[in-house]
Amino acid sequence: MRKIKTGFSTPNSKLVKIGTLAAMFNILPSTINFYTSEGFLRADGRTRGGYRLYDPAKAMATLKKIESLQNKKRFSLKEIKKLI
């Protein structure tokens, strides 16, 4: 897993699309899709076109927790899913 960036601003908890969220955290959009489909992340809304929208602050907390548990504690995603 790539190191997650944390230096971004989220004025008024602005919701962002998956591509923007992935760029903020230096990860692939497919990673966001995977974590969403597995229940680690939850979309906070949708656009009129049906695109999922995420709160970057909530996503950062979850992604940092996953990164920490994977890298420091060596937990599998299956184990992490039980904790989150």
C-alpha angles and dihedrals in degrees: 000000000000120000108267117237116229103179103100136109125236108192110199091350091285112201116234137195122253095261092054092046092050091050091049091056099035093240133119122267087235088063090055089047091050094049090048094049091048093050099249093113129033127204112240095207146335136245121237086261091055099255114148118247124207135197104235093210093055092043092050092054092051096043092048090050091051092047092049095048093046098045105031103030097028092227120165120236088252090058092043091052089060091053099046 
